[in-house]
Amino acid sequence: MDLSYGKEYDEFRAQVRSFLEENWPPQGGASRDDGGRQFRQAAIERGYLYRNIPKRYGGSEQEADSIAAQIIREEFGAKHAPMEIRAIGMMMLVPTLLERAEEWQKEKFVRPTVMGEITWCQGYSEPGSGSDLASLQTRGVLEGDEWVINGQKIWTTSAMEADWMFCLVRTEPDVPKHAGISYLLIPMKQPGIEVRPLKQMNGTAEFNEVFFTDARTPADHIVGQRGEGWLVSRTTLKHERNSIAAAAQAAATFQGLVQFARDTKRGGRPVIEDPLVREQLAILEGYVCAHEYSGLRQFTKDAKGESPGIISMMNKLHSTNIGSMVAKASLEIMGEDGLMDPVQTGLAKLGVIPSGSQAWLNQYMYSLGIAVAGGTANIQRNVIGERGLGLPRDHYANRSSGK
Ligand SMILES: Cc1cc2nc3c(=O)[nH]c(=O)nc-3n(C[C@H](O)[C@H](O)[C@H](O)COP(=O)(O)OP(=O)(O)OC[C@H]3O[C@@H](n4cnc5c(N)ncnc54)[C@H](O)[C@@H]3O)c2cc1C
């Protein structure tokens, strides 16, 4: 089987590689965040990032070419070079605005988001509404030319630093629950919003509770029509799920694990010489390879303009499963170092391969959350069973929504 993409694309791949060699990781001791921003800008200018975002909104506006896009994903993934820095706005909101928003909304929000001038958080989950998202209770009432918002969100990543929130609120309380939700854009820095951090087991506080007490946003800061928020939010989640499924990244993290087993010594010998560790690595490699080939199946469909359907759902699930398995295996390798405090480097977030026990410990803790974010693994299984395999609908999902 010839898995190459052809000579023309080999040349393109070589160009992407040499760009990455010159630009990532950033030189001159720049902090990762700054380095990431400059790097991203250079990548936009080369046409590697934001290919489907028009230039007037800060993208690189390239012709649709799923093979070129795949090569960029593979090469960036293999080098763990960041395709996104302010991921929430870029991956979840911008595609939604491009597909659903009015022109003035795109002009106001897309370019500053692409440029990193404004940052976003996602206000979906509530204390009683996670998987059953459509049961959300936060209320939005139109008073004059403003929405007045009351209620509470939870697990809101980066709310403490975000300028804006894209938020689901109940605006039509008297209709069936899916039809009563609207998608609002709400400024975070205002007296009616209180953000309370939630401390996590790795010592960081990336999540927050967000309380709304007569918080306000202009009446026209709604994406889609009143009551269409559920539909609009589906666009966001579709993009979120696709973005998480990155086979190249899983493969690179696995290679990092193999290196970790080579570098770690127990009884004076590299841990990789332990037959049980070798067996575990061999099993994991099987999963990683299968995931890569499944990724190629998805890509083939994409390149032919066909819907990948169930394959993309499976890949999201595999991606998070493999991430958890790889991270868990690192605990075996590090042995008693697993009792240390993790180093709070945010490595996993930036997609840098962990090195050293503490960073792997952080990766392990982070991997537990990834299997929940954007719809839990069980909900993914439900979706695969129902929409992919045509099984009867989940009893609970008939009563709720299933995020
Ligand atoms: C890293 C991370 C980042 C997040 N960031 C954000 C954010 O920025 N904004 C935001 O709004 N939310 C965010 N969340 C919240 C996330 O979307 C929810 O945690 C998720 O939707 C699950 O909801 P829940 O926590 O209420 O769990 P629940 O829905 O209560 O689920 C609990 C358990 O029950 C299972 N379950 C529930 N219903 C079913 C069913 N019908 N069939 C089978 N099993 C079921 C689930 O799989 C899970 O194992 C984040 C979560 C994580 C972990």
The ligand as a Gaussian input file, in Angstrom:
#p B3LYP/6-31G(d) Opt

LIG

0 1
 C      -10.639000      19.747000      31.228000
 C      -12.072000      20.217000      31.214000
 C      -12.377000      21.462000      30.692000
 C      -13.705000      21.917000      30.690000
 N      -13.953000      23.187000      30.242000
 C      -15.217000      23.631000      30.204000
 C      -15.495000      24.967000      29.766000
 O      -14.589000      25.749000      29.453000
 N      -16.781000      25.363000      29.712000
 C      -17.820000      24.546000      30.050000
 O      -18.966000      24.963000      29.924000
 N      -17.595000      23.277000      30.531000
 C      -16.320000      22.823000      30.609000
 N      -16.062000      21.559000      31.110000
 C      -17.165000      20.761000      31.622000
 C      -17.513000      19.571000      30.742000
 O      -18.125000      19.957000      29.539000
 C      -18.415000      18.658000      31.584000
 O      -17.634000      18.227000      32.672000
 C      -18.909000      17.471000      30.791000
 O      -19.838000      17.865000      29.816000
 C      -19.557000      16.428000      31.728000
 O      -20.513000      17.022000      32.526000
 P      -20.490000      16.786000      34.106000
 O      -19.128000      17.115000      34.616000
 O      -21.651000      17.525000      34.677000
 O      -20.678000      15.233000      34.312000
 P      -22.055000      14.416000      34.249000
 O      -22.819000      14.805000      33.043000
 O      -22.725000      14.534000      35.565000
 O      -21.515000      12.938000      34.043000
 C      -21.032000      12.152000      35.140000
 C      -20.755000      10.753000      34.614000
 O      -21.987000      10.153000      34.164000
 C      -21.860000       9.718000      32.805000
 N      -23.126000       9.968000      32.087000
 C      -23.908000      11.076000      32.172000
 N      -24.976000      10.933000      31.339000
 C      -24.855000       9.716000      30.736000
 C      -25.621000       9.005000      29.769000
 N      -26.755000       9.505000      29.250000
 N      -25.173000       7.788000      29.366000
 C      -24.030000       7.261000      29.882000
 N      -23.244000       7.892000      30.789000
 C      -23.653000       9.104000      31.215000
 C      -20.748000      10.576000      32.212000
 O      -20.105000       9.933000      31.125000
 C      -19.812000      10.725000      33.409000
 O      -18.964000       9.607000      33.509000
 C      -14.751000      21.099000      31.180000
 C      -14.441000      19.844000      31.709000
 C      -13.126000      19.412000      31.747000
 C      -12.823000      18.101000      32.372000

